[in-house]
Amino acid sequence: MGGPLLAAVAMWAAPVAAADVAKTEDVTKIIPDPATVVMPKLDFTETDADRADYDKYFYFHRADTGFEEALADLRECDGMSQGLQSGLQYAQAPYPYAGTMAGAAGGILGNLLAEAIVGSANKRSLRRTNMRRCMGYKGYARYGLQKDLWQEFHFEEGFSGEEESKRQAMLAQQAKVASGTKPVTGELGI
Amino acid sequence: MIARCLIIVAAASLALSTSAAAAEKPAKKEKKEKWATKAITDKPQPVTLDPAKAYILVRSPAQITPVLMRLPSEEAAAAHEADRAEAFARAHQSWRKRVASIELEAKVAGSDPNKRRKPTEPTMENFGYPSYEQKHTMFLGPQNRFSKVDGSVYLQEAPAGAYIFYAVGATCACLGTVSFDAPAGKVVALDLLAMNNPDGTTPFKLGGAAFADARLPAGSVVPAALKPAGPRANWFGIEVDRVMPVEGVFTYARGKQVTETVNAPDTPASDPVAAQP
């Protein structure tokens, strides 16, 4: 009986003690030492299937660019590619169900299904578009990569996002590649 | 007995914290800035301009849905920052109460309060509060056109001030946009064309428009003088692109706007730095 009451009173009463809770470091501001960032594997034997997927699986590179600059650019473009909308609009139930309870319930279910089926894919596609455009405008060239290698240091975002520390670790690897040796494979364009 | 002591101590702290909070509470603001805009639609009668208002005219070859945002004056920015700080203080106090509650529940249950999962502390950096621009957004079109002659013309009555072009439909000019001044009693006109390039990009071509319509008072229409305004955050979570370079005004170097002046080397545009989200 006393527990909930105590909790209620203390909720109002102990703000000073709560303020002592250690603040977590902002991982989006940390610039790691590039020497500690693992260079991902980029060598692979290209197949037709790989080439067909280059609109999805790619990395960036720009000459005369340092690690820190590349990381700042990638973070800025990543920021432009977060919290995206699926682009799906609410669709009304068709006649003769429009305006009925059954129609409303069916409409909600239908919209949820549509969002579940294509909403996530739309968001992933939009993220790719925004990254390509943002980095392309900054002068970075795009190079194709095999899916398995790509997944080692990239992430996609549909309904669920990647944890911030993992995201930043992968962005650091991408920055290492972007500021590293110029790839020998062909450029893909924006 | 211990529980009773805790209640007394807690109640005393509560009294202290509430009185301190009351002392810190800022004086109530006298007047909040009012944000309202109005579309001027296609009517045969002449348009009477309100000398206290600005008028923004957007001309496009097709029906579109432009999004413009007002930029804050120094005073408005300060007032907005004060509102944000006030909202942050409320959010932080709420977080402190929540953490205190979690810690007390842990103590009562006899477990280590440090091992309980707590919400992330709000900071001024991570605190989600809409920007001034987001709170002063103006959506035009696709209907309510002022004129349908040679394309679509939208005319909007708005408070005077500086504005940025933000988006058309589901594509924003987040990677680089422009601003322009909209003085009171004038119609500021701009041409807007949403491109569809073969490389997949969809930038926006903007320029000051020479527009004439017998319904508008003589001498009231002025072409918009565009200025580089830098990037903006992708507030709506949509596709990103940018405004194309404006000859004699600015161009891009590695994605950043640089001013273009006659007989002078390119220099980084001053606005973009200040305009970073």
Interface residues (C-beta under 8 A of the other chain):
Chain A: G2 G3 L5 L6 A7 V9 A10 M11 W12 A13 A14 P15 V16 A17 A18 A19 V21 K23 T24 D26 D73 E76 G79 M80 S81 Q82 G83 L84 Q85 G87 L126 T129 N130 R132 R133 C134 G136 Y137 K138 G139 G189 I190
Chain B: A3 L6 I7 V9 A10 A11 A12 S13 L14 S17 T18 Q93 W95 R96 K97 R98 V99 A100 S101 E103 L104 E105 V108 K118 T120 E121 T123 E125 N126 A170 C174 L175 G176 D199 G200 T201 P231 A233 N234 F236 G237 I238 E239 V240 D241 R242 Y252 R254 G255
